[in-house]
Amino acid sequence: MERLFVTRNRAIEKIMIRRRIVSDALDSRHATDTDALRAQLEELERLLLDVRAGRATEFVLHDDVAVQCFVMPD
């Protein structure tokens, strides 16, 4: 697992990129496991709110390789 120390803005950017990827996959005509994608999208939305509010100091994004992000204080 890769570990990154990021600013809050960079963390928000990484979450939004992942959210866009999941949203595009959900909109795809070839999506088969839509329930899992919807659940992942919901989780990303909650995580985005928590990072923006400063409640989340670390999180893991799962893509090809899992990335553990540590949010540095402002």
N, C-alpha and C positions, 0 to 999 in steps of 0.2 A: 504494500500500500504506500502510495506516495504521500508525503506530508508537506503542506505549504503553510507558511505564515503570511497572512494577507491583511490588507487594510479593510475596513468595513466596506468601502466603495468597491474594491476589487472582489470581495466576497459576494456582494449583491450582484455584480456583473456576472460572476461565475454561475450563480443560481439562476439568473435570468436567461443565460445562454442555455443551460440545461433544461429550463422550463420550456424554452422555444423548441428545443429538439424533441422533447416529449410531446408537446402540443402538436407539432408537425407530424409526428408518428401517429398520434391519435386521429388526426385528420386524414391520414393516408387511407386509401381504399383497401390497402392490403393488411391493415391492422387486424390481428386476430385476437389478441388478448387485451381488449379495450378496458376491462375492469381493472387490470393491473396498471395500465397506463393512466387511467383516471385517478387511481389511488396514489400513484407516484406524483401526478400533477398536483393533487390536493396537498400532499406532504411538502412539495416544493413551495407552494403558496404559503403554507404555515411557516416554513423555514425562512422564507423571504421576509415575512412580517416580523419574525423574531430577530433576525439579523438587523433589520432596519431599526427596530426599537432598542437594540443593544442587549436583548435577553439571551441571545445565542453567542457563545464564545468559541464553539467548535462544532463542526458538522462533517459528515462524510457524503460525498457525491459519488454515485455509482455510474460508471460509463464503461468503456473498454477496460479501464484500470480504475480501481477505487482511489479516490483522492480525499485525504483527511485535511480539512482546512481549519486553521486556528486563526481567529479574528483578533487582530491586535487592537488594543485600546486606542481611542483617538487622542 
